[in-house]
Amino acid sequence: MALFGVFSIHSPEACPLNNHANRLVAMKILEKMNHVKKKYRIKEIRGFYASVLEHQFVIILDARDAHDVEKMVIDVGLSKFNTLKIVPLNEFAQITQVWKGMEK
């Protein structure tokens, strides 16, 4: 398993705060993610954060691969009103250990 960050951004017009149809979708996204995560080999949803006035969501997932994450965010409706970027992540402590090894 690996960590992935899902970074999503939407326009103010598409924001669930301002758009009724998207609000209905957004209110169910986390519930849907929890319901289908096994189907897409998502081990854990580590966090789901929103920056309301920046019109962004950030989701941290422990998943098998980016393609599974992509399929899941489409299935749950996140891509309906967001532009998405799926990025592999490493814990900073692990990276610093690699750096320390490079210094030897």
C-alpha positions in Angstrom: 0.0 0.0 0.0 1.1 3.6 -0.6 0.0 7.0 0.4 -1.8 9.3 -2.1 -2.9 12.8 -1.8 -6.0 13.8 -3.8 -6.0 17.5 -4.4 -9.3 18.9 -5.8 -10.2 22.4 -6.7 -13.5 23.9 -8.0 -14.7 27.3 -9.1 -16.8 29.5 -6.7 -19.8 28.9 -9.0 -19.4 25.1 -8.6 -18.7 25.3 -4.9 -21.2 23.3 -2.7 -21.5 26.5 -0.7 -23.0 28.2 -3.7 -24.4 25.4 -5.9 -27.3 23.3 -4.6 -26.8 20.3 -6.9 -23.1 20.0 -6.0 -23.9 20.5 -2.3 -26.1 17.4 -2.5 -23.3 15.4 -4.1 -20.6 16.7 -1.7 -22.6 15.9 1.4 -22.5 12.2 0.5 -18.9 11.9 -0.8 -17.2 10.7 2.4 -20.0 8.3 3.1 -19.8 6.9 -0.4 -16.0 6.7 -0.2 -16.3 4.6 3.0 -18.8 2.4 1.3 -16.7 1.6 -1.8 -13.2 1.8 -0.5 -12.7 -2.0 -0.4 -13.9 -2.3 -4.0 -11.1 0.1 -5.1 -8.5 -1.4 -2.7 -8.3 1.6 -0.5 -7.0 0.5 2.8 -7.7 3.7 4.7 -9.0 7.2 4.3 -6.4 9.0 6.5 -8.0 12.4 6.2 -10.5 14.5 4.3 -10.0 18.2 4.6 -11.7 21.3 3.1 -10.5 24.8 2.6 -13.8 26.4 2.0 -12.8 29.9 0.7 -10.0 28.5 -1.4 -12.5 26.0 -2.9 -10.2 23.0 -2.3 -10.5 19.6 -0.8 -7.4 17.5 0.2 -7.8 13.8 0.8 -5.1 11.5 2.1 -5.5 7.8 1.2 -3.6 4.6 1.8 -4.3 2.8 -1.4 -2.9 0.2 -3.8 -2.3 2.5 -6.8 -3.4 5.8 -8.4 -5.6 4.1 -10.9 -7.8 2.7 -8.1 -7.9 6.1 -6.5 -8.9 7.7 -9.8 -11.8 5.2 -10.3 -13.0 5.7 -6.8 -13.2 9.5 -7.0 -15.1 9.2 -10.3 -17.5 6.7 -8.7 -18.3 8.8 -5.6 -18.9 12.0 -7.6 -15.9 14.0 -6.6 -14.9 14.6 -10.2 -18.4 16.0 -11.0 -17.5 19.5 -10.0 -13.7 19.4 -9.2 -10.5 19.2 -11.1 -8.4 16.5 -9.4 -4.7 15.8 -9.0 -3.6 12.4 -7.5 -0.1 12.5 -6.1 2.0 9.8 -4.5 3.1 10.9 -1.0 5.9 9.9 1.4 6.1 10.6 5.1 8.7 13.2 5.6 10.5 11.1 8.3 11.1 8.4 5.7 12.6 10.9 3.2 15.0 12.3 5.8 16.2 8.8 6.5 17.0 8.4 2.7 18.9 11.8 2.8 20.9 10.7 5.8 21.9 7.6 4.0 23.1 9.7 1.1 25.4 11.7 3.3 27.4 8.6 4.3 
